[in-house]
Each structure stands twice: as C-alpha cells, then as structure tokens.
C-alpha cells in the first residue's frame, strides 16, 4: 500500500459505548445522552483522528432492556444536522428505514443534510428488522425479510431519481431577467411501481455530492445482492479472516455483475477495540466490562436476534447445542447476524453465560483486546489480505475508548503510511475516493 489514505475508518457512535454494560463503567457519561455537547465533543475527537465519517445507527422502538441499558439517543438526522455546524470535514452518516418512511421525505431530508454539511452526508439504508417497530407504525407484525428487501429496492430507485430531478446547472440566479431556475432542467420523475407512486421533482436543488453516499449493512443473500447493486460502503460483521475474505470477494464479484467498479464499494467490518499498554492489561479491561454485564440483558438481546426464541430454557452454565438454535434462514429479522452468532457457537462451543459475555461487546462484531500495535496489525493484515477496505470502529466506551484509539492507534497507522495525516478533500465522497454521479436527466447523460 502506497497511498496514505488506503485504509478507511469510520466511528460508530452509540450511546455510551458498544459494550452493553458501558454505561455502568466510570469512563462513560450516560446522563449526557440528550446533550448536544456530548456529541460535539465525540465528533471533535473523531475529526481530530481524520476519520472518514461518524455513523449513527437508529431503531424505531424503545429497546427491551431499557431498565438496565442506557437508551434515549437523539434522532440521527436531527443530530447530524446540528453536528454539521460543529465539524468541518468528517462525513456524517445516518441510519434511516425504507420500511417505515416514504421516499420523498427521506430524499428531501438527506439532500438537506448534504447541503447543510457541504457534501458530507451518507445514508445507511436499513429495512428495520425489529418486531417492536411494527407496532409503532400501525402494523400487527413486521413484514417478511424478502418483502422488506423488495420494498427497499424500489425505495432506493425512487430516492436516487429525486436527487437527480434537478440538474446541477438548473439554478441560474439571473437577476437581470428575473429567472431563478431553468425549469427545463427540473424534472418530474413520474415514478409508478409496485410500492410507490411519486411525481416529483424534489423541492430543493441537487445535493452537493450528487447523491449522498449510500451505505448498507446486510450480509444475508438478499442483503449481499442489494449491497452489490447500490451500496458504496458496507458495514458488516465478520469474526474470522477467511470468512471476511470470502465476503469481500463475493460482494465485489457481484458488483461487477451489476456493471459497477468494485473499487466503488468500501467494505468496512465492525471492530470494537479495547486497548491496554500490554495484552494482559487490555484483557483485564475487557473482563472488567464483562463483569458488569447483567445476564438478563444479554438473554433479551440474544432472543431478539432469533425472533424471540426463549433461551431461558437453558441454564447459564449449560453448554448450548448448536442444533438448539433456530436456523438463520428461517429468521425474519437480521439473518446475517444470527448466522455470525451460530458460527461462534459451532466454533467455540461456549456455555450460555460464556456466549452472553462473548456477545456483550459487539453483538456479533469482532471485539479485539490488545495493545495499540496489535490493533494496528489486525487492521493492516485484513486490508492487505483483501478482507476489508478499512473498519467501522466501535469503541467499547465513549468517549474514552474513541480517544484511546485516536491517540494510540491512529498515529501507528499514519507512521506506517496506511492512513491519512489530514483530509485531502471536503466531501464524504472525497474521503472514500468515490466518483460523483451525474444526474440521469442531464443532457450529457
């Protein structure tokens, strides 16, 4: 690797950290979850580390474990609009659902964020697998996995048409003639499909990036096909190098089948680093967090991943037979994550208690306790071995875990010539090295 920006790093900002017991740790601030200052400070740390982006997840229902897990985070698009004015270069990625929203509103919201931030917006496309969310939108049950992806495919097509509906040069600002815009360059999209009928055009000019960057996180069969067709960054959960390499090669191959440049997709596995000056110190910090966990919370999270399967039928210190788990292909929620969990059970044969502690830090994403050099080695190896284009960093605790990574791991990556020392561009597309798409309605198109 010769480019000093070859590795891409995003920070996934949760509430107090990615460890489910993080709010109980003295290095976190659960009382500040609705304080904009908390997020400004976190974003400043990430921007100091020249991260590509700051990513906010979202869920459309209160969590089952609110009694024992800090919740109450702010709505992502609203929060990122506020952070756009407090940051200069870092990308701003928000999660938004194709299942419980309409394309016109969402296209307008992300176009607005892209204008407000000067071209730093990204949309993490989700189909909302949580069963609890359905009841908040007048439904007695969630749609099937296949139905959600079918709707999402048409949804993204509509949104991209709306972002294109103003050509880049549609605004004339001609005071002499009194003409603000050339209406021949503003287009109704007149979309009529199975799920949506949308006339268009959008009611604001084309976003600075043309299209805000499209991000996706599904790794099931349908999720991979969707990602290969649309995604420009993929957040994925991978535990083992060979599995990550296979996923990387598969998605890039599928992208070529859609006529896309495989380098136009950045694959970013989740990584939750826990740092120590020695490996023993790092592992002690991991154990300290695991010792704060409440088994009932982990059981609820595990049950949710498997469509409500009741794991309380097993004792905490029982070995769980892999055949006792529902098969991932039958899961109507997050199929790919349930497969990651089942692979851990097959490979490691943990007790139920051991599995809950294993999942407490990343819920299927890789947790790595080690020295800064060891974390940097892992990142470098996976990128060099074509298992990743970078990582979605998931600090176990926020802000302390993020600050540790920026101050101790980023300098090593920079010294090795693997990561930027400063931003070279101003947009999220610049950071990822992605082309700006032309409007499909432009005359040159």
C-alpha positions as CSV (number, residue, x, y, z in Angstrom):
1,X,0.0,0.0,0.0
2,X,1.5,3.3,-1.1
3,X,-1.5,5.7,-0.6
4,X,-1.6,7.4,2.8
5,X,-5.4,7.2,2.7
6,X,-5.8,3.5,1.7
7,X,-7.4,2.5,4.9
8,X,-10.8,3.9,5.7
9,X,-12.0,4.4,9.3
10,X,-15.5,5.3,10.4
11,X,-16.6,5.6,14.0
12,X,-19.9,4.1,15.0
13,X,-21.2,6.3,17.8
14,X,-23.8,4.5,20.0
15,X,-24.9,5.9,23.4
16,X,-22.2,5.3,25.9
17,X,-20.2,2.7,24.0
18,X,-20.7,-0.6,22.2
19,X,-20.3,-2.8,25.2
20,X,-23.8,-3.4,26.6
21,X,-22.6,-2.6,30.1
22,X,-20.7,0.5,29.1
23,X,-23.0,2.9,30.9
24,X,-22.0,1.3,34.2
25,X,-18.3,2.0,33.5
26,X,-16.9,5.1,35.2
27,X,-15.4,6.3,31.9
28,X,-18.8,7.0,30.4
29,X,-21.4,9.7,30.8
30,X,-25.0,8.2,30.5
31,X,-26.5,11.4,31.9
32,X,-25.5,13.3,28.7
33,X,-27.2,11.2,26.1
34,X,-29.6,14.1,25.1
35,X,-26.9,16.7,25.5
36,X,-25.7,18.0,22.1
37,X,-22.4,19.0,23.7
38,X,-21.7,15.3,24.3
39,X,-21.9,14.5,20.6
40,X,-19.9,17.6,19.6
41,X,-17.1,16.5,21.9
42,X,-17.2,13.0,20.4
43,X,-17.3,14.3,16.8
44,X,-14.3,16.5,17.6
45,X,-12.3,13.5,18.8
46,X,-13.1,11.6,15.6
47,X,-12.3,14.6,13.4
48,X,-9.0,15.0,15.1
49,X,-8.3,11.4,14.1
50,X,-9.2,12.3,10.5
51,X,-11.9,9.6,10.4
52,X,-13.8,9.3,7.2
53,X,-17.1,9.5,8.9
54,X,-19.2,9.5,12.1
55,X,-22.0,6.9,11.9
56,X,-25.2,6.9,13.9
57,X,-27.5,3.8,14.0
58,X,-31.1,4.0,14.8
59,X,-34.1,1.9,15.9
60,X,-37.7,2.9,15.8
61,X,-38.8,1.4,19.1
62,X,-37.6,1.5,22.7
63,X,-35.2,-1.4,23.5
64,X,-36.4,-4.3,25.5
65,X,-33.7,-3.7,28.1
66,X,-34.2,-0.1,28.9
67,X,-34.4,-0.9,32.6
68,X,-30.8,-2.0,32.5
69,X,-29.3,-0.4,29.4
70,X,-28.8,3.3,28.8
71,X,-31.0,4.5,25.9
72,X,-32.7,7.7,24.8
73,X,-30.3,8.7,22.0
74,X,-31.3,11.6,19.7
75,X,-32.9,11.1,16.2
76,X,-29.9,10.8,13.8
77,X,-30.7,13.2,11.0
78,X,-31.6,15.9,13.5
79,X,-28.4,15.3,15.5
80,X,-26.2,15.2,12.4
81,X,-27.7,18.5,11.1
82,X,-26.6,20.1,14.4
83,X,-23.1,18.4,14.2
84,X,-22.6,19.6,10.6
85,X,-22.1,23.1,12.0
86,X,-19.7,21.9,14.7
87,X,-17.4,20.0,12.3
88,X,-15.7,20.8,9.1
89,X,-14.6,17.7,7.2
90,X,-15.8,14.4,8.8
91,X,-18.6,12.6,7.0
92,X,-22.0,12.3,8.6
93,X,-23.8,9.0,8.1
94,X,-27.4,8.5,9.5
95,X,-29.5,5.4,9.5
96,X,-33.0,5.7,8.0
97,X,-35.5,3.0,7.3
98,X,-37.1,2.1,4.0
99,X,-39.9,0.2,5.8
100,X,-41.3,2.9,7.9
101,X,-40.8,6.1,5.9
102,X,-41.6,7.5,2.4
103,X,-39.1,8.1,-0.3
104,X,-39.9,11.8,-0.9
105,X,-39.5,12.8,2.7
106,X,-36.3,10.9,3.1
107,X,-34.8,12.2,-0.2
108,X,-35.5,15.7,1.0
109,X,-34.0,15.1,4.4
110,X,-30.7,13.7,3.2
111,X,-30.4,16.3,0.4
112,X,-30.9,18.9,3.1
113,X,-28.2,17.4,5.3
114,X,-25.8,17.2,2.3
115,X,-26.4,20.9,1.6
116,X,-26.1,21.9,5.3
117,X,-22.8,19.9,5.7
118,X,-21.3,20.9,2.3
119,X,-21.4,17.4,0.9
120,X,-20.7,15.2,3.9
121,X,-23.9,13.2,4.1
122,X,-24.4,9.4,3.9
123,X,-27.5,7.3,4.2
124,X,-27.2,3.9,6.0
125,X,-30.1,2.0,4.3
126,X,-31.9,-0.4,6.7
127,X,-35.1,-2.4,6.3
128,X,-35.9,-2.4,10.1
129,X,-35.9,-6.0,11.3
130,X,-37.1,-5.2,14.8
131,X,-40.5,-6.6,15.5
132,X,-41.2,-3.9,18.1
133,X,-41.0,-1.2,15.5
134,X,-44.0,-2.6,13.6
135,X,-46.4,-1.7,16.4
136,X,-45.3,1.9,16.3
137,X,-46.5,2.2,12.7
138,X,-49.9,0.6,12.9
139,X,-48.8,-2.9,12.0
140,X,-49.5,-6.1,14.0
141,X,-46.3,-7.7,12.8
142,X,-43.3,-6.8,10.7
143,X,-43.0,-7.6,7.0
144,X,-41.0,-10.7,5.9
145,X,-37.3,-10.4,5.2
146,X,-37.9,-10.8,1.4
147,X,-40.8,-8.2,1.4
148,X,-38.6,-5.7,3.2
149,X,-35.8,-6.0,0.6
150,X,-38.3,-5.8,-2.3
151,X,-39.7,-2.6,-0.9
152,X,-36.1,-1.3,-0.2
153,X,-35.0,-1.9,-3.8
154,X,-37.8,0.3,-5.3
155,X,-37.4,2.8,-2.5
156,X,-33.7,3.5,-3.3
157,X,-34.6,3.8,-7.0
158,X,-37.2,6.5,-6.2
159,X,-34.8,8.4,-3.9
160,X,-32.0,8.4,-6.5
161,X,-34.4,9.7,-9.1
162,X,-35.5,12.5,-6.8
163,X,-31.9,13.5,-6.1
164,X,-31.3,13.7,-9.8
165,X,-34.5,15.7,-10.5
166,X,-32.7,19.0,-10.5
167,X,-29.8,19.1,-12.9
168,X,-26.6,20.6,-11.5
169,X,-27.0,23.8,-13.5
170,X,-30.7,24.2,-13.1
171,X,-30.3,27.4,-10.9
172,X,-29.5,30.5,-13.0
173,X,-29.8,33.3,-10.4
174,X,-30.3,35.7,-13.3
175,X,-31.5,38.9,-11.6
176,X,-31.5,40.8,-14.9
177,X,-34.2,38.6,-16.4
178,X,-35.8,37.7,-13.2
179,X,-35.2,34.0,-13.8
180,X,-34.1,31.9,-10.8
181,X,-34.2,28.5,-12.4
182,X,-34.4,26.9,-15.8
183,X,-37.5,24.7,-15.5
184,X,-36.4,22.6,-18.5
185,X,-33.7,21.3,-16.2
186,X,-36.0,20.4,-13.3
187,X,-37.7,17.1,-13.9
188,X,-40.8,15.3,-12.7
189,X,-39.8,11.7,-12.1
190,X,-43.3,10.3,-12.6
191,X,-42.4,7.0,-10.8
192,X,-45.1,4.3,-10.8
193,X,-44.1,1.0,-9.2
194,X,-45.5,-1.8,-7.1
195,X,-44.8,0.1,-3.8
196,X,-44.7,3.8,-4.7
197,X,-46.2,6.4,-7.0
198,X,-44.1,9.6,-6.8
199,X,-44.5,12.5,-9.2
200,X,-41.5,14.7,-8.2
201,X,-39.4,16.7,-8.6
202,X,-37.7,17.3,-5.3
203,X,-38.3,20.8,-3.8
204,X,-34.7,21.7,-3.4
205,X,-31.6,21.7,-5.7
206,X,-29.4,18.7,-6.3
207,X,-27.2,17.7,-3.3
208,X,-23.5,18.8,-3.4
209,X,-22.4,15.1,-3.8
210,X,-25.0,14.4,-6.5
211,X,-26.2,11.5,-4.3
212,X,-25.3,11.3,-0.6
213,X,-23.2,8.2,-0.1
214,X,-25.2,5.0,0.1
215,X,-24.3,2.7,3.0
216,X,-25.7,-0.7,3.8
217,X,-25.2,-3.3,6.5
218,X,-27.0,-6.5,5.5
219,X,-24.9,-9.7,4.7
220,X,-27.7,-12.2,4.0
221,X,-28.1,-13.5,0.5
222,X,-30.7,-10.7,-0.3
223,X,-28.6,-8.2,1.6
224,X,-25.4,-9.0,-0.4
225,X,-27.3,-8.7,-3.7
226,X,-28.8,-5.3,-2.6
227,X,-25.4,-4.1,-1.4
228,X,-23.7,-5.1,-4.7
229,X,-26.3,-3.2,-6.6
230,X,-26.5,0.0,-4.6
231,X,-24.1,0.3,-1.7
232,X,-20.9,2.5,-1.8
233,X,-19.9,1.4,1.8
234,X,-20.8,-1.8,3.6
235,X,-20.8,-2.2,7.3
236,X,-20.5,-5.9,8.0
237,X,-19.9,-8.2,11.0
238,X,-17.0,-10.6,10.4
239,X,-15.2,-12.7,13.0
240,X,-12.6,-14.7,11.0
241,X,-10.2,-13.7,8.3
242,X,-11.2,-16.4,5.8
243,X,-14.9,-15.6,6.2
244,X,-14.2,-11.9,5.7
245,X,-12.1,-12.6,2.6
246,X,-14.9,-14.7,1.2
247,X,-17.5,-12.0,1.9
248,X,-15.2,-9.3,0.4
249,X,-14.6,-11.3,-2.8
250,X,-18.3,-12.2,-3.2
251,X,-19.7,-8.7,-2.9
252,X,-17.0,-7.3,-5.2
253,X,-17.8,-10.0,-7.8
254,X,-21.5,-9.3,-7.6
255,X,-20.9,-5.6,-8.1
256,X,-19.1,-6.3,-11.4
257,X,-22.2,-8.3,-12.4
258,X,-24.2,-5.1,-12.0
259,X,-21.8,-3.2,-14.2
260,X,-20.1,-1.4,-11.2
261,X,-16.5,-0.8,-10.4
262,X,-15.7,-3.0,-7.4
263,X,-13.4,-0.3,-6.1
264,X,-16.5,1.9,-5.8
265,X,-17.6,-0.2,-2.8
266,X,-15.8,0.1,0.5
267,X,-16.2,-2.9,2.8
268,X,-15.8,-2.0,6.5
269,X,-16.2,-4.7,9.1
270,X,-17.1,-3.7,12.6
271,X,-14.2,-3.7,15.1
272,X,-14.6,-3.0,18.8
273,X,-11.0,-2.4,20.1
274,X,-10.2,-2.5,23.8
275,X,-6.7,-1.1,24.4
276,X,-4.1,-1.6,27.0
277,X,-0.4,-1.0,27.3
278,X,0.1,-4.8,27.4
279,X,-2.2,-7.6,26.2
280,X,-2.8,-8.6,29.8
281,X,-3.9,-5.1,30.7
282,X,-6.3,-5.0,27.7
283,X,-7.8,-8.3,28.6
284,X,-8.3,-7.2,32.1
285,X,-10.2,-4.1,30.9
286,X,-12.4,-6.4,28.7
287,X,-13.1,-8.6,31.7
288,X,-13.9,-5.5,33.8
289,X,-16.6,-4.6,31.3
290,X,-17.9,-8.2,31.0
291,X,-18.1,-8.5,34.8
292,X,-20.6,-5.5,34.7
293,X,-23.0,-7.3,32.4
294,X,-26.5,-8.4,33.5
295,X,-27.3,-11.8,32.1
296,X,-31.0,-10.9,31.7
297,X,-30.0,-8.1,29.3
298,X,-27.8,-10.4,27.2
299,X,-30.6,-13.0,27.1
300,X,-33.0,-10.4,25.7
301,X,-30.6,-9.3,23.0
302,X,-29.9,-12.9,22.0
303,X,-33.6,-13.8,21.9
304,X,-34.2,-10.8,19.7
305,X,-31.6,-12.0,17.2
306,X,-33.5,-15.2,16.8
307,X,-37.1,-14.0,16.5
308,X,-37.9,-14.2,20.2
309,X,-36.6,-17.7,20.8
310,X,-36.6,-18.4,24.6
311,X,-33.1,-19.1,25.7
312,X,-34.1,-19.1,29.4
313,X,-34.9,-22.8,28.9
314,X,-31.1,-23.3,29.3
315,X,-29.2,-22.8,32.5
316,X,-26.4,-20.1,32.3
317,X,-23.6,-22.6,32.8
318,X,-25.0,-25.2,30.3
319,X,-23.3,-25.9,27.0
320,X,-25.7,-24.9,24.3
321,X,-26.1,-27.4,21.5
322,X,-25.9,-25.6,18.1
323,X,-28.8,-27.6,16.9
324,X,-31.0,-25.9,19.6
325,X,-30.8,-22.6,17.7
326,X,-33.3,-21.6,15.1
327,X,-31.7,-21.8,11.6
328,X,-30.7,-18.3,10.3
329,X,-32.5,-18.9,7.0
330,X,-35.8,-19.0,8.9
331,X,-35.1,-15.8,10.9
332,X,-37.2,-12.9,9.7
333,X,-35.0,-10.3,11.5
334,X,-31.3,-9.9,10.9
335,X,-30.4,-13.2,9.2
336,X,-26.7,-12.4,8.7
337,X,-26.1,-11.5,12.4
338,X,-27.9,-14.7,13.6
339,X,-25.5,-16.7,11.3
340,X,-22.5,-15.0,12.8
341,X,-23.7,-15.9,16.3
342,X,-24.4,-19.5,15.3
343,X,-20.9,-19.7,13.8
344,X,-19.4,-18.7,17.2
345,X,-21.4,-21.4,18.9
346,X,-20.3,-24.0,16.3
347,X,-16.7,-22.9,16.5
348,X,-16.2,-22.2,20.2
349,X,-18.9,-24.4,22.0
350,X,-19.4,-21.9,24.8
351,X,-21.8,-22.1,27.8
352,X,-24.8,-19.8,27.6
353,X,-23.1,-17.5,30.1
354,X,-19.9,-17.6,28.0
355,X,-21.8,-16.7,24.8
356,X,-23.5,-13.8,26.5
357,X,-20.2,-12.4,27.6
358,X,-18.7,-13.1,24.2
359,X,-21.5,-11.0,22.6
360,X,-21.7,-8.2,25.1
361,X,-19.0,-6.2,23.5
362,X,-20.0,-6.3,19.8
363,X,-23.2,-8.5,19.4
364,X,-21.5,-10.3,16.6
365,X,-18.9,-7.8,15.6
366,X,-15.3,-8.5,16.3
367,X,-14.0,-7.5,19.8
368,X,-10.3,-7.2,20.0
369,X,-8.4,-6.6,23.2
370,X,-4.8,-5.8,22.8
371,X,-2.0,-3.2,22.6
372,X,-2.2,-0.3,20.1
373,X,0.3,-2.1,17.9
374,X,-1.7,-5.3,17.9
375,X,-4.8,-3.5,16.9
376,X,-3.0,-1.7,14.1
377,X,-1.5,-5.0,13.0
378,X,-5.0,-6.5,12.7
379,X,-6.3,-3.6,10.7
380,X,-3.3,-3.7,8.3
381,X,-3.5,-7.5,7.9
382,X,-7.2,-7.6,7.0
383,X,-6.8,-4.7,4.5
384,X,-3.6,-6.3,2.9
385,X,-5.3,-9.7,2.7
386,X,-8.4,-8.2,0.9
387,X,-10.8,-8.9,3.8
388,X,-11.6,-5.2,4.3
389,X,-11.1,-1.7,2.9
390,X,-11.0,-0.4,6.4
391,X,-13.1,-0.7,9.6
392,X,-16.1,0.6,11.3
393,X,-14.6,1.3,14.7
394,X,-17.0,0.6,17.6
395,X,-15.4,1.8,20.8
396,X,-16.4,-0.2,23.9
397,X,-16.8,3.0,25.8
398,X,-17.4,6.6,24.6
399,X,-15.7,9.0,24.7
400,X,-12.7,7.3,26.4
401,X,-12.4,4.3,24.1
402,X,-12.6,6.5,21.0
403,X,-9.9,8.9,22.4
404,X,-7.6,6.0,23.2
405,X,-7.9,4.8,19.6
406,X,-7.3,8.2,18.1
407,X,-4.3,8.9,20.3
408,X,-2.7,5.5,20.3
409,X,-3.7,3.5,17.2
410,X,-4.1,6.2,14.5
411,X,-0.5,7.5,15.0
412,X,0.8,4.0,14.3
413,X,-1.3,3.7,11.1
414,X,0.0,7.1,10.0
415,X,3.6,6.2,10.7
416,X,3.2,3.1,8.6
417,X,1.9,5.2,5.8
418,X,-1.5,3.4,5.9
419,X,-3.8,6.3,6.9
420,X,-4.2,10.0,6.1
421,X,-2.4,12.6,8.2
422,X,-5.0,15.2,7.1
423,X,-8.1,15.4,5.0
424,X,-7.4,15.8,1.3
425,X,-11.0,16.7,0.3
426,X,-14.1,18.2,1.8
427,X,-16.9,15.7,0.9
428,X,-17.5,12.1,2.1
429,X,-17.1,11.0,-1.5
430,X,-13.7,12.6,-1.5
431,X,-12.7,10.7,1.7
432,X,-13.9,7.4,0.2
433,X,-12.4,8.1,-3.3
434,X,-15.9,7.8,-4.9
435,X,-17.0,9.4,-8.1
436,X,-19.8,12.0,-8.1
437,X,-22.7,10.6,-10.1
438,X,-24.2,12.7,-12.9
439,X,-27.9,13.4,-12.9
440,X,-29.7,10.9,-15.1
441,X,-31.7,13.7,-16.5
442,X,-28.7,15.9,-17.6
443,X,-28.2,16.4,-21.3
444,X,-24.7,15.0,-21.1
445,X,-26.1,11.8,-19.6
